[in-house]
Amino acid sequence: MSAQLPGPTVLEVPRGPLNVLVTKTLTLPDVSPDDEAAIRDAAGPGAVVNIVDRPRDGVPLAADAQVILGIVPEWLFDAAPQLRWIHATASGVDMFMYPRFLDSDVVLTGEKGLVGSHLADHAFGLLLALVRRIATAVKLGPDGWDNDLREQMRYSELELEGLTMGILGFGGTGRHIARRALAFGMRVQAMDLYPVPPGEGVETVGGPESLGDIVATSDVLAVGLPLTADTKGMFNDEMFASMPDGAILLNVTRGEIIDGPSLERALAEGRIGGAALDVAPVEPLPPDSPLWAFDNCVMTPHTAGASQHRARRNLERFCRNLIALREGRPLEGVVDKQTGF
């Protein structure tokens, strides 16, 4: 049965000036003077805003922090007894799911719905590199002009138009992947844990009960799911065996959703047509991983999340949420701590 969408989250309006701690991270590498001014303005009169280069530097400043923007490891959480709200600078929030945080009343918000565009761009870059044998041609270099090698590439290239794209997880990333798939003339079907409406041109968005049918009827299977206890390792031998012959796995979200040995077997035995991955079951992927040896496995080193707009979008949401907190309005991008997304 599908879960229900969480209701709006409204925090109690603070009685005095806010104390805000900002920790720079991989996806928030810099806070410009203009950014700092925007945060201070949104935090309100008399607010204390501390900005540090890394989470560890925030420990001495955390005791009075009511709000933290960034990554909050357990040791930083323990140092912040006044904390009421965290705004994450990572789209995947599995790193926050430690027991003391889950058992607390601290609210978690983040980039939910903001990162889909560039992830979908990257997903299609990987997909095209695989099905049009672009990755193979680049790897071959001048040798690619060898007639035999050229013919091997030409005979194995696929056209996307008319194929079925199955999307698991129809949130921001899934919807952006769907838009690009439709532009390529693909048929799109999707599933989601929540009862969400289909987008324009998307034939159906089923609940969890539709997973088996979507896996069994999709030529390209795109993973847009968060990493949770339920999704970890869900792509196992049984899942790969249920995919159509020649189907392609596309994953730009979380590598641990894929069971590594099962993927290796599926590729080695020809159970699937290939894999296009920005994330790996183990990161960094060891140099001796069998995945490196497969011509039909195209990979990038977890770089799909990069965008010239990402930090700005998230900072703007954080500032809107600071104002919403002060005015007693619902926050944007609230994460359900029980489901992990």
Contacts in CASP RR format, 6 or more apart in sequence:
PFRMAT RR
TARGET T0000
AUTHOR 0000-0000-0000
METHOD contacts of the structure
MODEL  1
MSAQLPGPTVLEVPRGPLNVLVTKTLTLPDVSPDDEAAIRDAAGPGAVVN
IVDRPRDGVPLAADAQVILGIVPEWLFDAAPQLRWIHATASGVDMFMYPR
FLDSDVVLTGEKGLVGSHLADHAFGLLLALVRRIATAVKLGPDGWDNDLR
EQMRYSELELEGLTMGILGFGGTGRHIARRALAFGMRVQAMDLYPVPPGE
GVETVGGPESLGDIVATSDVLAVGLPLTADTKGMFNDEMFASMPDGAILL
NVTRGEIIDGPSLERALAEGRIGGAALDVAPVEPLPPDSPLWAFDNCVMT
PHTAGASQHRARRNLERFCRNLIALREGRPLEGVVDKQTGF
1 208 0 8 1.000
1 209 0 8 1.000
2 192 0 8 1.000
2 193 0 8 1.000
2 194 0 8 1.000
2 195 0 8 1.000
2 207 0 8 1.000
2 208 0 8 1.000
3 193 0 8 1.000
3 194 0 8 1.000
3 339 0 8 1.000
4 194 0 8 1.000
4 195 0 8 1.000
5 194 0 8 1.000
5 195 0 8 1.000
5 196 0 8 1.000
6 334 0 8 1.000
6 336 0 8 1.000
8 330 0 8 1.000
8 331 0 8 1.000
8 334 0 8 1.000
9 107 0 8 1.000
9 330 0 8 1.000
9 331 0 8 1.000
9 334 0 8 1.000
10 328 0 8 1.000
10 329 0 8 1.000
10 330 0 8 1.000
10 331 0 8 1.000
11 84 0 8 1.000
11 85 0 8 1.000
11 107 0 8 1.000
11 325 0 8 1.000
11 328 0 8 1.000
11 331 0 8 1.000
12 328 0 8 1.000
13 325 0 8 1.000
13 326 0 8 1.000
13 327 0 8 1.000
13 328 0 8 1.000
14 66 0 8 1.000
14 325 0 8 1.000
14 326 0 8 1.000
17 43 0 8 1.000
17 44 0 8 1.000
17 45 0 8 1.000
17 46 0 8 1.000
17 47 0 8 1.000
17 48 0 8 1.000
18 43 0 8 1.000
18 44 0 8 1.000
18 47 0 8 1.000
18 48 0 8 1.000
18 66 0 8 1.000
18 67 0 8 1.000
18 322 0 8 1.000
18 325 0 8 1.000
18 326 0 8 1.000
19 47 0 8 1.000
19 48 0 8 1.000
19 50 0 8 1.000
19 64 0 8 1.000
19 65 0 8 1.000
19 66 0 8 1.000
19 67 0 8 1.000
19 82 0 8 1.000
20 39 0 8 1.000
20 43 0 8 1.000
20 47 0 8 1.000
20 48 0 8 1.000
20 49 0 8 1.000
20 50 0 8 1.000
20 65 0 8 1.000
20 66 0 8 1.000
20 67 0 8 1.000
20 68 0 8 1.000
20 69 0 8 1.000
20 322 0 8 1.000
21 50 0 8 1.000
21 52 0 8 1.000
21 58 0 8 1.000
21 61 0 8 1.000
21 62 0 8 1.000
21 65 0 8 1.000
21 67 0 8 1.000
21 68 0 8 1.000
21 69 0 8 1.000
21 80 0 8 1.000
22 28 0 8 1.000
22 31 0 8 1.000
22 39 0 8 1.000
22 49 0 8 1.000
22 50 0 8 1.000
22 51 0 8 1.000
22 52 0 8 1.000
22 68 0 8 1.000
22 69 0 8 1.000
22 70 0 8 1.000
23 52 0 8 1.000
23 54 0 8 1.000
23 55 0 8 1.000
23 57 0 8 1.000
23 58 0 8 1.000
23 68 0 8 1.000
23 69 0 8 1.000
23 70 0 8 1.000
23 71 0 8 1.000
23 72 0 8 1.000
23 76 0 8 1.000
24 30 0 8 1.000
24 31 0 8 1.000
24 51 0 8 1.000
24 52 0 8 1.000
24 53 0 8 1.000
24 54 0 8 1.000
24 70 0 8 1.000
25 54 0 8 1.000
25 55 0 8 1.000
25 70 0 8 1.000
25 71 0 8 1.000
25 89 0 8 1.000
25 90 0 8 1.000
26 90 0 8 1.000
27 89 0 8 1.000
27 90 0 8 1.000
27 305 0 8 1.000
27 310 0 8 1.000
27 311 0 8 1.000
27 314 0 8 1.000
28 69 0 8 1.000
28 70 0 8 1.000
28 89 0 8 1.000
28 311 0 8 1.000
28 314 0 8 1.000
28 315 0 8 1.000
29 311 0 8 1.000
30 311 0 8 1.000
31 39 0 8 1.000
31 51 0 8 1.000
35 315 0 8 1.000
36 49 0 8 1.000
36 51 0 8 1.000
38 315 0 8 1.000
38 319 0 8 1.000
39 49 0 8 1.000
39 69 0 8 1.000
39 315 0 8 1.000
39 318 0 8 1.000
39 319 0 8 1.000
39 322 0 8 1.000
40 47 0 8 1.000
40 49 0 8 1.000
41 319 0 8 1.000
42 318 0 8 1.000
42 319 0 8 1.000
42 320 0 8 1.000
42 322 0 8 1.000
42 323 0 8 1.000
43 49 0 8 1.000
43 67 0 8 1.000
43 322 0 8 1.000
43 326 0 8 1.000
44 322 0 8 1.000
44 326 0 8 1.000
48 64 0 8 1.000
50 58 0 8 1.000
50 61 0 8 1.000
50 65 0 8 1.000
52 58 0 8 1.000
52 61 0 8 1.000
55 70 0 8 1.000
55 71 0 8 1.000
55 72 0 8 1.000
55 73 0 8 1.000
55 76 0 8 1.000
56 76 0 8 1.000
58 76 0 8 1.000
58 79 0 8 1.000
59 75 0 8 1.000
59 76 0 8 1.000
59 79 0 8 1.000
62 68 0 8 1.000
62 76 0 8 1.000
62 79 0 8 1.000
62 80 0 8 1.000
62 83 0 8 1.000
63 79 0 8 1.000
63 80 0 8 1.000
63 81 0 8 1.000
63 82 0 8 1.000
64 82 0 8 1.000
65 80 0 8 1.000
65 82 0 8 1.000
65 83 0 8 1.000
66 82 0 8 1.000
66 83 0 8 1.000
66 84 0 8 1.000
66 85 0 8 1.000
67 83 0 8 1.000
67 84 0 8 1.000
67 85 0 8 1.000
67 86 0 8 1.000
67 87 0 8 1.000
67 322 0 8 1.000
67 325 0 8 1.000
68 76 0 8 1.000
68 80 0 8 1.000
68 83 0 8 1.000
68 85 0 8 1.000
68 86 0 8 1.000
68 87 0 8 1.000
69 86 0 8 1.000
69 87 0 8 1.000
69 89 0 8 1.000
69 318 0 8 1.000
70 86 0 8 1.000
70 87 0 8 1.000
70 88 0 8 1.000
70 89 0 8 1.000
70 90 0 8 1.000
71 88 0 8 1.000
71 89 0 8 1.000
71 90 0 8 1.000
71 95 0 8 1.000
72 80 0 8 1.000
72 86 0 8 1.000
72 88 0 8 1.000
72 96 0 8 1.000
72 101 0 8 1.000
73 95 0 8 1.000
74 98 0 8 1.000
74 100 0 8 1.000
74 101 0 8 1.000
77 83 0 8 1.000
77 98 0 8 1.000
77 100 0 8 1.000
77 101 0 8 1.000
77 106 0 8 1.000
78 100 0 8 1.000
83 106 0 8 1.000
84 105 0 8 1.000
84 106 0 8 1.000
84 107 0 8 1.000
85 106 0 8 1.000
85 107 0 8 1.000
85 108 0 8 1.000
85 109 0 8 1.000
85 321 0 8 1.000
85 325 0 8 1.000
85 331 0 8 1.000
86 96 0 8 1.000
86 106 0 8 1.000
86 107 0 8 1.000
86 108 0 8 1.000
86 109 0 8 1.000
87 108 0 8 1.000
87 109 0 8 1.000
87 110 0 8 1.000
87 314 0 8 1.000
87 317 0 8 1.000
87 318 0 8 1.000
87 321 0 8 1.000
88 96 0 8 1.000
88 108 0 8 1.000
88 109 0 8 1.000
88 110 0 8 1.000
88 111 0 8 1.000
88 335 0 8 1.000
89 110 0 8 1.000
89 111 0 8 1.000
89 311 0 8 1.000
89 314 0 8 1.000
90 111 0 8 1.000
91 110 0 8 1.000
91 111 0 8 1.000
91 112 0 8 1.000
91 114 0 8 1.000
91 115 0 8 1.000
91 305 0 8 1.000
92 226 0 8 1.000
92 227 0 8 1.000
92 253 0 8 1.000
92 254 0 8 1.000
92 341 0 8 1.000
93 108 0 8 1.000
93 110 0 8 1.000
93 226 0 8 1.000
93 335 0 8 1.000
93 340 0 8 1.000
93 341 0 8 1.000
94 226 0 8 1.000
94 227 0 8 1.000
94 228 0 8 1.000
94 254 0 8 1.000
94 340 0 8 1.000
96 108 0 8 1.000
96 335 0 8 1.000
97 337 0 8 1.000
97 340 0 8 1.000
101 108 0 8 1.000
101 337 0 8 1.000
102 337 0 8 1.000
102 338 0 8 1.000
107 331 0 8 1.000
107 334 0 8 1.000
108 334 0 8 1.000
108 335 0 8 1.000
108 337 0 8 1.000
109 317 0 8 1.000
109 321 0 8 1.000
109 331 0 8 1.000
109 332 0 8 1.000
109 333 0 8 1.000
109 334 0 8 1.000
109 335 0 8 1.000
110 314 0 8 1.000
110 317 0 8 1.000
110 333 0 8 1.000
110 335 0 8 1.000
111 310 0 8 1.000
111 313 0 8 1.000
111 314 0 8 1.000
111 317 0 8 1.000
111 333 0 8 1.000
112 172 0 8 1.000
112 333 0 8 1.000
112 334 0 8 1.000
112 335 0 8 1.000
112 341 0 8 1.000
113 171 0 8 1.000
113 172 0 8 1.000
113 173 0 8 1.000
113 333 0 8 1.000
114 310 0 8 1.000
114 313 0 8 1.000
114 314 0 8 1.000
114 317 0 8 1.000
115 172 0 8 1.000
115 173 0 8 1.000
115 305 0 8 1.000
115 307 0 8 1.000
115 310 0 8 1.000
116 172 0 8 1.000
116 173 0 8 1.000
116 174 0 8 1.000
116 175 0 8 1.000
116 176 0 8 1.000
116 177 0 8 1.000
117 176 0 8 1.000
117 307 0 8 1.000
118 304 0 8 1.000
118 305 0 8 1.000
118 306 0 8 1.000
118 307 0 8 1.000
118 309 0 8 1.000
118 310 0 8 1.000
119 173 0 8 1.000
119 176 0 8 1.000
119 177 0 8 1.000
119 252 0 8 1.000
119 253 0 8 1.000
119 304 0 8 1.000
119 305 0 8 1.000
120 173 0 8 1.000
120 174 0 8 1.000
120 176 0 8 1.000
120 177 0 8 1.000
120 179 0 8 1.000
120 180 0 8 1.000
121 180 0 8 1.000
122 252 0 8 1.000
122 278 0 8 1.000
122 300 0 8 1.000
122 303 0 8 1.000
122 304 0 8 1.000
122 305 0 8 1.000
123 177 0 8 1.000
123 180 0 8 1.000
123 222 0 8 1.000
123 250 0 8 1.000
123 252 0 8 1.000
123 276 0 8 1.000
123 278 0 8 1.000
123 304 0 8 1.000
124 177 0 8 1.000
124 180 0 8 1.000
124 184 0 8 1.000
125 276 0 8 1.000
126 250 0 8 1.000
126 252 0 8 1.000
126 276 0 8 1.000
126 277 0 8 1.000
126 278 0 8 1.000
126 298 0 8 1.000
126 299 0 8 1.000
126 300 0 8 1.000
127 160 0 8 1.000
127 220 0 8 1.000
127 248 0 8 1.000
127 250 0 8 1.000
127 276 0 8 1.000
128 134 0 8 1.000
128 160 0 8 1.000
129 135 0 8 1.000
129 276 0 8 1.000
129 298 0 8 1.000
130 248 0 8 1.000
130 274 0 8 1.000
130 275 0 8 1.000
130 276 0 8 1.000
130 296 0 8 1.000
130 298 0 8 1.000
131 157 0 8 1.000
131 158 0 8 1.000
131 159 0 8 1.000
131 160 0 8 1.000
131 248 0 8 1.000
132 157 0 8 1.000
132 158 0 8 1.000
133 153 0 8 1.000
133 156 0 8 1.000
133 157 0 8 1.000
135 298 0 8 1.000
136 153 0 8 1.000
136 295 0 8 1.000
137 144 0 8 1.000
137 153 0 8 1.000
140 149 0 8 1.000
143 149 0 8 1.000
144 150 0 8 1.000
144 153 0 8 1.000
160 181 0 8 1.000
160 184 0 8 1.000
160 185 0 8 1.000
160 186 0 8 1.000
160 220 0 8 1.000
161 184 0 8 1.000
161 185 0 8 1.000
161 186 0 8 1.000
162 185 0 8 1.000
162 186 0 8 1.000
162 187 0 8 1.000
163 186 0 8 1.000
163 187 0 8 1.000
163 219 0 8 1.000
163 220 0 8 1.000
164 186 0 8 1.000
164 187 0 8 1.000
164 188 0 8 1.000
164 189 0 8 1.000
164 217 0 8 1.000
164 218 0 8 1.000
164 219 0 8 1.000
164 220 0 8 1.000
165 177 0 8 1.000
165 178 0 8 1.000
165 181 0 8 1.000
165 186 0 8 1.000
165 187 0 8 1.000
165 188 0 8 1.000
165 189 0 8 1.000
165 218 0 8 1.000
165 219 0 8 1.000
165 220 0 8 1.000
165 222 0 8 1.000
166 188 0 8 1.000
166 189 0 8 1.000
166 190 0 8 1.000
166 214 0 8 1.000
166 218 0 8 1.000
166 220 0 8 1.000
166 221 0 8 1.000
166 222 0 8 1.000
167 174 0 8 1.000
167 177 0 8 1.000
167 178 0 8 1.000
167 181 0 8 1.000
167 188 0 8 1.000
167 189 0 8 1.000
167 190 0 8 1.000
167 191 0 8 1.000
167 222 0 8 1.000
167 224 0 8 1.000
168 190 0 8 1.000
168 191 0 8 1.000
168 211 0 8 1.000
168 214 0 8 1.000
168 221 0 8 1.000
168 222 0 8 1.000
168 223 0 8 1.000
168 224 0 8 1.000
168 225 0 8 1.000
169 190 0 8 1.000
169 191 0 8 1.000
169 192 0 8 1.000
169 193 0 8 1.000
169 223 0 8 1.000
169 224 0 8 1.000
169 225 0 8 1.000
170 178 0 8 1.000
170 190 0 8 1.000
170 191 0 8 1.000
170 192 0 8 1.000
170 196 0 8 1.000
170 198 0 8 1.000
170 202 0 8 1.000
170 205 0 8 1.000
171 192 0 8 1.000
171 196 0 8 1.000
171 224 0 8 1.000
173 224 0 8 1.000
173 252 0 8 1.000
173 253 0 8 1.000
174 190 0 8 1.000
174 222 0 8 1.000
174 224 0 8 1.000
175 199 0 8 1.000
177 222 0 8 1.000
177 224 0 8 1.000
178 188 0 8 1.000
178 190 0 8 1.000
178 199 0 8 1.000
178 201 0 8 1.000
178 202 0 8 1.000
181 188 0 8 1.000
181 220 0 8 1.000
182 188 0 8 1.000
182 200 0 8 1.000
182 201 0 8 1.000
182 202 0 8 1.000
186 220 0 8 1.000
187 203 0 8 1.000
188 201 0 8 1.000
188 202 0 8 1.000
188 203 0 8 1.000
189 202 0 8 1.000
189 203 0 8 1.000
189 204 0 8 1.000
189 214 0 8 1.000
189 217 0 8 1.000
189 218 0 8 1.000
190 198 0 8 1.000
190 202 0 8 1.000
190 204 0 8 1.000
190 205 0 8 1.000
190 206 0 8 1.000
190 214 0 8 1.000
191 205 0 8 1.000
191 206 0 8 1.000
191 207 0 8 1.000
191 208 0 8 1.000
191 210 0 8 1.000
191 211 0 8 1.000
191 214 0 8 1.000
192 205 0 8 1.000
192 206 0 8 1.000
192 207 0 8 1.000
193 207 0 8 1.000
193 208 0 8 1.000
193 339 0 8 1.000
195 207 0 8 1.000
196 205 0 8 1.000
197 205 0 8 1.000
198 204 0 8 1.000
198 205 0 8 1.000
199 205 0 8 1.000
204 210 0 8 1.000
206 214 0 8 1.000
212 242 0 8 1.000
214 221 0 8 1.000
215 221 0 8 1.000
215 239 0 8 1.000
215 242 0 8 1.000
215 243 0 8 1.000
216 242 0 8 1.000
216 243 0 8 1.000
216 244 0 8 1.000
217 244 0 8 1.000
218 243 0 8 1.000
218 244 0 8 1.000
218 247 0 8 1.000
219 244 0 8 1.000
219 246 0 8 1.000
219 247 0 8 1.000
219 248 0 8 1.000
220 247 0 8 1.000
220 248 0 8 1.000
220 250 0 8 1.000
221 243 0 8 1.000
221 247 0 8 1.000
221 248 0 8 1.000
221 249 0 8 1.000
221 250 0 8 1.000
222 250 0 8 1.000
222 251 0 8 1.000
223 235 0 8 1.000
223 249 0 8 1.000
223 250 0 8 1.000
223 251 0 8 1.000
223 252 0 8 1.000
223 253 0 8 1.000
223 254 0 8 1.000
223 257 0 8 1.000
223 258 0 8 1.000
224 251 0 8 1.000
224 252 0 8 1.000
224 253 0 8 1.000
225 231 0 8 1.000
225 234 0 8 1.000
225 253 0 8 1.000
225 254 0 8 1.000
225 257 0 8 1.000
226 253 0 8 1.000
226 254 0 8 1.000
226 340 0 8 1.000
226 341 0 8 1.000
227 253 0 8 1.000
227 254 0 8 1.000
227 255 0 8 1.000
227 256 0 8 1.000
227 257 0 8 1.000
228 339 0 8 1.000
228 340 0 8 1.000
228 341 0 8 1.000
231 254 0 8 1.000
231 257 0 8 1.000
232 256 0 8 1.000
232 257 0 8 1.000
233 256 0 8 1.000
233 257 0 8 1.000
233 258 0 8 1.000
233 259 0 8 1.000
234 257 0 8 1.000
235 249 0 8 1.000
235 257 0 8 1.000
235 258 0 8 1.000
235 259 0 8 1.000
235 262 0 8 1.000
235 263 0 8 1.000
236 259 0 8 1.000
236 262 0 8 1.000
237 259 0 8 1.000
237 262 0 8 1.000
237 265 0 8 1.000
237 266 0 8 1.000
239 262 0 8 1.000
240 262 0 8 1.000
240 263 0 8 1.000
240 265 0 8 1.000
240 266 0 8 1.000
240 271 0 8 1.000
240 272 0 8 1.000
241 266 0 8 1.000
241 271 0 8 1.000
243 249 0 8 1.000
243 266 0 8 1.000
243 271 0 8 1.000
243 272 0 8 1.000
245 271 0 8 1.000
245 273 0 8 1.000
246 270 0 8 1.000
246 272 0 8 1.000
246 273 0 8 1.000
246 274 0 8 1.000
247 272 0 8 1.000
247 273 0 8 1.000
247 274 0 8 1.000
248 272 0 8 1.000
248 273 0 8 1.000
248 274 0 8 1.000
248 275 0 8 1.000
248 276 0 8 1.000
249 258 0 8 1.000
249 263 0 8 1.000
249 272 0 8 1.000
249 274 0 8 1.000
249 275 0 8 1.000
249 276 0 8 1.000
249 277 0 8 1.000
250 275 0 8 1.000
250 276 0 8 1.000
250 277 0 8 1.000
251 257 0 8 1.000
251 258 0 8 1.000
251 275 0 8 1.000
251 276 0 8 1.000
251 277 0 8 1.000
251 278 0 8 1.000
251 279 0 8 1.000
252 277 0 8 1.000
252 278 0 8 1.000
252 279 0 8 1.000
252 304 0 8 1.000
252 305 0 8 1.000
253 279 0 8 1.000
254 279 0 8 1.000
255 277 0 8 1.000
255 279 0 8 1.000
255 280 0 8 1.000
255 281 0 8 1.000
255 283 0 8 1.000
256 281 0 8 1.000
258 277 0 8 1.000
258 281 0 8 1.000
259 281 0 8 1.000
260 281 0 8 1.000
260 282 0 8 1.000
260 291 0 8 1.000
263 275 0 8 1.000
263 281 0 8 1.000
263 291 0 8 1.000
264 290 0 8 1.000
264 291 0 8 1.000
265 271 0 8 1.000
266 272 0 8 1.000
267 273 0 8 1.000
267 274 0 8 1.000
267 275 0 8 1.000
267 291 0 8 1.000
267 294 0 8 1.000
267 296 0 8 1.000
267 297 0 8 1.000
268 290 0 8 1.000
268 294 0 8 1.000
273 296 0 8 1.000
274 294 0 8 1.000
274 296 0 8 1.000
274 297 0 8 1.000
275 291 0 8 1.000
275 294 0 8 1.000
275 296 0 8 1.000
275 297 0 8 1.000
275 298 0 8 1.000
275 299 0 8 1.000
276 297 0 8 1.000
276 298 0 8 1.000
276 299 0 8 1.000
277 297 0 8 1.000
277 298 0 8 1.000
277 299 0 8 1.000
277 300 0 8 1.000
278 299 0 8 1.000
278 300 0 8 1.000
278 301 0 8 1.000
278 302 0 8 1.000
278 303 0 8 1.000
278 304 0 8 1.000
278 305 0 8 1.000
279 302 0 8 1.000
279 304 0 8 1.000
280 289 0 8 1.000
280 291 0 8 1.000
280 299 0 8 1.000
280 302 0 8 1.000
282 289 0 8 1.000
283 302 0 8 1.000
284 301 0 8 1.000
285 291 0 8 1.000
285 292 0 8 1.000
285 299 0 8 1.000
285 301 0 8 1.000
291 297 0 8 1.000
291 299 0 8 1.000
292 299 0 8 1.000
317 332 0 8 1.000
317 333 0 8 1.000
320 332 0 8 1.000
321 331 0 8 1.000
321 332 0 8 1.000
323 329 0 8 1.000
324 330 0 8 1.000
324 331 0 8 1.000
324 332 0 8 1.000
325 331 0 8 1.000
335 341 0 8 1.000
END
